[in-house]
């Protein structure tokens, strides 16, 4: 929580404590006997309940007054003010049951719900400062035989910059001198470093792992890849945040209707009776108007949106699915297409030996030759080879190691010449290797000039990836897409194993964001699942962005949903849960309509001339308070569910009828916005 939210929370806790003490005093002590009269007890309770009411809700009243002053009369703050002040105002009618406790409780419930909403929204979009880790702080320019650090924004196109090992490339350009392995994971998400040499194009945001590079810039910093990524995240987030809050829209229609109806009910019947020569009965009609206002009060509306949805959010969080706002839960329910990043999302992002094909030796011996030769290398493939071999690497047995950029390396192990690398290295040594028939990264090995076999490495598919895709299909989500910066052959092999319907390979972050946008333009409700910085623009652009919990912090901050267990099965679980919550809301709508069709006419006295039925303000206030309490309980039940379906069915229709207030008429409109 930020400072404002902590202060808000503390106000609510103080108000709750005072409310509890006053409520207990009212019901446990004979105040009327102690003070000598019932009226004195009522006025004392009025003053006492006013204290926690103002502590908790003074800001709501001030905002309502400020909005009225500024011409924005009807909003949720006015709804809250009318409902609670109306409950306190019942003290003015001797024949009415005082409702100060209900008015105070409703304000507390409203503020609790608003605090929950504020906290989730605040967490949903922090500053993108974490993303600044990929923004270079400086660029090196040679000046007078020494390197001078300058601001990347001051570097003109065509300037030669120097990037040392361990530094991040600040601006897009072309290598003019030097060779190095470049870590592109910040851009492509792929774990395999790329070997670059003179003439190769390099992108800003990549890290130079080895070797000194001289790069001639081809773009200004503002047009470089890293700057565009930052811009995409910011712009995508802004576009998605423009939707106006639905409760304010609905209040513009409902609030004046309720207020004007209450005034009409209080004034018109007495006036008509006066014209007809009858007693006006002002007290009766004002009482009916207040009853109408109380039973139609917006309390359930202003607390049910955060608490009903956050009941589902609480249930999701118990399963390790962190949803950052109720709007994202609703958007999940409407998802029709799910887009996955490959590396780190559908796959583990760690290279492992998948297969070996030794020639004239066993697999363990082949791995041993390769691992020993790679003993000095920190390359991910080298680490994978050493891990797969499992033996103790002895550097004393290895001599004359020479790394050949873009080929591999050669060296001597126990006096034997060993070459480990790609096909080009084998051909350079005059060896014709055997091609594997399986997709992946191939490492060829030769010993003493003789071909010794190949080792196939690959990014291993996560255990539940295929099951998650099947789970999505079971939820009716047939359109699944995999985006990757990897080559097409490897991407197709992964997609076939997990069951993804469509594959797009060789993509960069801007391409991912563009492809998500194209799907949206085609009418799809898109959910994007990713784990890295490179996925941030697409996560922000999607209708719902889901980040893997084990992924980069910036991806988790930029996403709308975080899968804390890093389990892909949580994707279909989240969609199933969200749809169950929406189905429950739709079911409640039926009972809300049934309740409204009886409650509001009864409060207005429609049935009194015919059947003699009339609802007193006391029962109107009780119905209002019970409605709010049951909404809170419904949210609590949602947060403790064993499963989405079991939880949704926990509250029976009869309970829904008892607790649903007339204000929940907003639901069908909300579902279509």
N, C-alpha and C positions, 0 to 999 in steps of 0.2 A: 504493500500500500504506500501511496505517496503521503506527504504531510497533510494535505487537505482531507484525504480519505481517513487517515488515522484520527484526525480531529472530529470528523463526522461520526466515525465509529464510537469514539469516546462519548460524544453527546448522546448517542442512542443508548449506550450502556448505562449512563447516568439516569437517563429518562426511564429506562426499563426498571432499574432498581427502585426509583421513586414510585413508579406506577405500581410495582409489586407491593411495596409497603402500604401505599394508600388503599389499594384494592383489598389487602388483607385487613386493614383497619376498618374499612367500610363494612365488611362482612363478619368480622369477629367481635367488634366492640359495639355496644348499644349507644351509638352516638346521640340518637334522639333523646334518650333518657338522661344522658350525661349533660347535654346542652339545654335540656328543658323543652325543646320543641322539635318537630320534624323539619320545619322550615329552616331552623338554624343549622341542623345537620346537613341539609341539602346545600345551603349556601357555603358551609365550610368545605364540603366535598367539592363543590364547584371551584372554590379557590385553590384547593389542594391539587385537583386534577389538572388545573390550568398550568401549574408549574412544569410537570413533565411534558405536557402538551406543547408549551412554548419552547422548552429546551430542545425538544426533538424537531418541532415543525416551524419554528419562527422563520427560517429561511424560505419555506414554502409559501407562507403568508406574505412575506416581503416580496418574493418574486411575483406572486399573483397581483399584489398592489402595483408593483412596478410595471407589469405588463398592461394592466388596465390604464395606467397613466400614459403609457406609450401607444395606446390604441390597439394592443393585442390582447383583447379581453378574454377570449375563450381558449384556454389551453388546460393541460393537465393540472397545473398549479391551482387554477381557479376551481376546477373540479374538486380537488382535494380540500381546498379552503371551504367551499360551500358545504361539502359533506360533513366535515368535522365541526365547523361552526354551527351548522344546523343541528348537529347532535347536542352541542352545548346549549343551544338556544331553547331546547325543549324545557329548560328550567322555567321559562317565562309562562308556561301553561300549567296551572295548578292541577288539572285533571290528567296531565301527561306524566309518564314515568321519566325521571331524569336520566339522560343518556351520556353523561360526562365521561364515564369509564369507556363506553363504546367509542366516543369521539377521540379520546386520547389513544386508545388501543389501535384504532384504524390509522392514525397518523404514525404511530410507531411501526406498524406493519408496512406501511407505504415506504417509510424511510429505510427500513431494513432491505426491502426489495430494491429500492433505488441504489443503495450502497452496493449490493451484490452486482447489479448491472454496471455501475460505475467502475467497480474493481475489475470486472472481466473485460470491459471495453478498454480500460487503461492498460491492462496487460496485453491486449490483442495487438497494439501497435506502439511499441517503444520506439525511441530514436533509432535510426538506422546507423548509429555510430559504430556498431559492431562490423558493419559492412565496410567501414573505412579502413579495415585491416588490409584490404586489397588495393587501396589507393596509395600509390608511392608518395613518399614525402619529398623526394628529391630526384634529380637526374644528374649523372656525372658527365661533365664536359672537359676535355683536355684543354688546358690553357697554360702555355709556357712550360710544357713538360710535366705539369702536375694536374691532378684531377680537381676540378672545382664543382662543388655541389650547388645546383641552381633549382629554382622552382620549376616543376614540369610544365606549368602553364606558360613559362617564359621561353620555352624551347621552340624555335621555329622549325617548320617543315624542311627537311633536308639536312638538319644538323646531325653530326655523328656523336652519339652518346656512348659511354662505356658502362657496361654492366658487369660487376665483379661477382664471383661465386657467392651465393647466399643472398644476393640482392634481387629485388623484384624489378622486372622490366617496366619502366614508367610510361613508355609511349610506344604505340605500334610502329613497326619499322621492318627493315630488311638487314640481315646480318651481312656486314662487309668484311669482317675478319674474325677468326676464331671458331672454335667448335665447343659445344657444351650439351649436357643433358638438361632439359628444361621441364620443370614440373608445371603441367597445365591444368592440374586438378581444380584450381580456383575458377577456371573458365569452363572446362569441358566436363569436370567431375570424374575423369578417367584417372586411374591410379598409375598407369604406365607412363613414365617420363618420355618425352620426345627428344630425339637427337637432332640438333640443328647445326648447320655449318654455313659458310659463306654462300649468299644467294637465297637462303631460306627466309621466309616471312615469319616474324614473331609478333605476338600480341601482348599488349600491356596487361599486367596482373599476373603473368607467369613468373616463376622463380627460377633463377639460374642456379642449377645444382653443382655444376663443375665447369671450369674453363672461363677464360676472359673473353667477353663478346664486345665487338664494336658494331653498333647498330645505327644505320641511317634512318632517321624518322621519316615516315610517310604521311603522318597526320599530326594535327595539333592535339594537345592533350584533351581538349574539350570534345574532340571527335574520336578519341581513342576508345578501344573496347571497354576498358575499366570504367571510364566516365559514362559510357552508354549504359552499362549495367546499373550503376548508381541511379542514373536518370530514369531508367525503366522501372526500378523498384518504387521510386518516389511517385512517378506519374500514375503507375498502376494502382498504388494504394490510394491516391487522391481520387481517382475515378470511382473506385469501389466505395468510397466513404461519402459520396454525395447524396445518397438516398435519404430523403427526409424521414424522421422517425414517425412510424405509423400512428402512434397514440396521439400525437399532436394533430394529425390530419383528422382522425376520427372525432377528437374533442371539438373541432370546429363545427361539426354537425350536431353531435349528441348534446354537448353542454348547453348551447342556447335552446335546443329543443326541450331539455329537461327543465331548465330555468324558466323559460316562458310558459311551459305547461303548468309548472307549480304556481306561478303568479296568476295565471288564468284561473286555476282551480281555486285559489284563495279569494279572488276578487269577483269573477263573473257570476257565479251562482248567488252570492249575497246581493249583488246589484240587481239581478233578475228578480229575486224574491222581493226586493224593495219596490221595484216597478210594479210587481203584481200585487202589492199591498200586504205582503207577508213579512214576518220577522226575518231579518237578514241572516241570523245565525252565524255571525262572523267567527265566533270561537270555533264552532264545529268545522267550518270550511277551511279556516287557517290550519286547524289541527290536521285535517285531511291533506292539505297541501304539504305540510311538513312531513307527514307520513309518506306521501307520494315521493317527496324529495329524498327522504332517508332511504326508503326501500329501493329507489332508483339511483342511489348514490354511486359515485364512480369508484368506490373503494376497491371492489374486486377487479375493476379494470386496471387501476393504477398499480396494483400489486400482483395481479395474476400473470401479466406478461413476463416480468422478470422471474417470479417464483415458479410458475408453471413450466416455463422453458428451462429454468435453472434446476428444476427437479430432475429433468432429463440430463442436464449437464452434470449434475452431481452424480447421477448413476453412471454416466460415462467416465467421470474422473475416477470413480472407484474401480473401474476396469482399466485405468491407465490411459484413457482417451481424454485429453484436455481440450475442450471446446471453448474458444475465447469469447463467445457471445451467442445469444439466442438466435440472432439472425443467421449465423453460420449453421446452427442446428437445423433451422428451417430450410436453408439452402441445400444442406446435405440430403434432406428428404426428397428434394426435387432433382437430384443428380441423375443424369442420364448417360454420362460419359466420364470415364476415369482415365487420366493420363498419368503414366508412371515414368519417372527417371529410371535408368537401368542400374548404373553402378552405385552401390551403396543402398539402393532401394529394393530392386528385385534381386540383386546379387549382393554378395558380402563385401565387395570392394577390396578383397585381398586375394592376391594371386596364389594359386595352389597347383601342384602337379596333378594333371588329370589322367595322363597316360604316358607310357614310355614304349619305345620300339628299339631295343638294343640289337646290335649286330655283333655276333661272336662273343657275347658276354651276357651276364644277367642284368636285370634292371638296377639292382642295388649298386653294382660295380659302375654302371653307366652314370648313375647319379653321383657316385663318389668322385669320378674323374671331373665332372662338371662342378661340383661343389668345392673341391679343392682348388681348382683353377680360379674360381670366383671368390676365393677367400678374402681378398682385399677390397672387393667391391661392396658398395652400400646400395646398389641398385635393387629395387623391389624384386626383380626376377632372381637376382643373386641370393637374396634373403630366402626366397621361396625354395630355391634349389638346395640350399644348406639345410633348411627345415625339413624338406622331404627326404634328404639323405639320412639325417639323424645322427651321423657320426661326429666325431670330434675333429674339427678342422685344425690342422697343424701347419702353420705358416712356414715352419722350417723346411718342410718338404716341397715348398713351392718357390720357384725362382723365375727370373726373366719374364715377369708378367708385363704385358703391353696391351693397353686398351686401344682399340681401333674404333673411333667414332663412327657410328652408323653401321658397324659390322659386328662387333663383339670384342673378344679378347683372345690373346694367345699367351702361353706360358709353359713352364716345365714343371711337372709333378713327378717327384722321384726320378728325375732325369729324362722322363718321357715328354715329348712335345705334345701339348694338348691345346686344341682350338675349340672354343665355345662361342657360338654366335648364330647369326641368321644365315639364310640361304646364300646371300652375297659373299659372306666370309668363306663358306664352303667352296663356292665357285672360284673365288680368288685363290684358294689353295689347290685348285684343280680337282675338286671332289664333287661328284654329282650326287646330291642327297636324295633320299626318298621322301616324297611329299605325303603327309598324313591326310586322311580323308575326313578329318574332323576339324571343325572351326576352333580357333584358339591361337595363342601365341606359341610359335614353335622355336625351340632352341636345339640346334644341331651340334653334335659333338664329334670331333675327330681326334684320334690318338696315334701319334707317330705317322701322320700323313694318311691314315686309313680311316675311312668312315666308320664311326662307332654306334650311330643311331640318333634318334631324335627324342626330345622330351617336350610334351605338350602341356602348356600351362594355360590356365583360364581363371576367370572370375567366377567363383562357385555360386550357383543359384541358392537363394535362401530357402530354408526348409519348407516354409509355408507359402511360398510364392504362388505355386500352381493352385494350392488349395484356396488361396485368397481370390484368385481369378474365378475359380468355380463358385465361390461364395458370392461374388458380385453378380454372376450370371443367375444364381438362385434368387437374388434380389431384383432381377429384371434389368440389370445393367449389362447389356450385351456389348456395348461399345467400349473397348479398352484399347489404349494406345501406349506404346513404349517409345520414348525419346532417348537417344543416346548419341554421344560423340564418337562412339566406337565404329568400326567398319561394318559394312552391311552383312558380310558373311557371319561374323560373330554375333551380331545383333539378331539375325534371323534364327540362328541356332538357339539363342537364349529364349526368344519369343516362342519358338516351337515347343520348348520344354515347359514353359509356364502357361501357355495357352492364350497369350495376348493376340487380339484380333488384328492389330495393325502395328507396323514398325516404321519408324523414321530414324535413319542412321546419319552419322556424320553431321550432327547439328551442334551449334554454339548456343549460348544463353539467349541471344536475341532471336534465334530461330525457334527456340522452345517457346518463348513468350509469343512470338508471331503465330506459331501453330495453334497455341491455345486460343489466341484471339480469333483465328480463322474458324475454329470449331464453334466458338461462341457466335460469330457472325452467321454461321450456318444454322443457328437456332438451338445448339446444344447447351445444356447446363453442365458445366465442366468442373470436375474435381481434379486437382493436380497433386500427385504424391511425389515428394522429393526429399533430399537429405543434405544438399550442399549449397554453398554460396552461388554456384552457377545456376541453381534452380530457383533462386529468389525472385527474379522477374516473373517467371511463369507461375510461381506460387502466389504472387501478388495479383497477377492478372486473372487467374482462375476465379470462378464463382466461389469455390472453397479451396483453400490451399492446405494440404496435410503434410506435415513435416515428420520425418523419422526422428525419434527421440535421441538416437545415437549420432545424429547428423550435426552439421555446423550450427553454432548458436544463431547466426544471422538467419538461417533458414527457419529455425524454430520461432524466432521473433517475427519474421515476415509472414509466417503461415497463420491460418485461422484455427487450425486444429493440430495438436502435437500428439503423436503416438509414442507415449513414454516408454512402452515396452519394446519398441522397434519391431513389433510383430505385425506383419502385413495382414494377418487375419483381422486386425482391428479396423481395417478399412471397411470391409463388409459389415462388421459389427457396428461401426459408427452409423452407417447408412441404415441398417436395420433398426437401431435404437431411435434414430431421428424420425423415421417413418412411423414407428410405434407411438411416439409422442404426438405427432401430428394427427394420427388416427384417433388418439384419445381426446384431443381437442375437438375434433369434428363430432365425436360421439357426445361430448359434453354440450355441444351446441344444441342438439335436439332437446336435452333436458332444460337448457337455458330458455329456449323458446317456450317450452311447456310451462316453466315456472313464471316467465314473464306474462304469458297469456292469462295467468290467474292472479299473480301478485300485484301487478300495476293496476289493473281495473279494481281489485279489491281495495287497494290503498286509496284510490280516487273516489271510492264510495259508489261505484257503478251498481253494485249488487244490493246496496242498502234499501232503496225504495221497493225492490221486488222481494228479496229474501231476508232483509234485515241484517245482512252481513256487513260488518265494518271492521277494518283493521286499525287497531290503536297504534299511536306512535311508539309505545313500548315494544309491541311485537314487530313493528317495522324496523326499529333499531336493533332488536334481537336478530331478525333475519339478516340485516346488514352485517352485523358483527359475526354471526355464524358463517355467513358466506366468506368473509375474509379469513376466518380461522380455518375453514375447510380448504380454502385455496392454499394456505400455508401448509396444511397437513398433506395436501396432494403433492406439493413440491417436495416435502420431506419423504413421502412414500416413494416418489420417483427416484430420489437420491439413494435410497437403500434397496433398490430392486435387485433381485437375483438375476433377472433377465428382463429385457425390454418388454416382451410380451406378457410375462408373469406380472410385472409391475403395473402395466397399463390396465390389466383386468382386475387388479387388486381392489379398486374402488368400484362398487357395483352401481348400476344405474340409479338405484334408489338413493344412494349416498350422493350421487351427482345431482339428483333432483333437489335434495335437501340443501346442498351447499352452493349450488351455482347461482350467481346473482344475475340480475337482468343486464348488468353492464357488460357481460361477456358476449353480447351481441356483436362485439368487434371481431370475433374470431374468424368468421367466413371471409370478411374483407381482408383481414391480415394475411390469410393464406394465399390470396391472389395478388398481393403487392410485391 
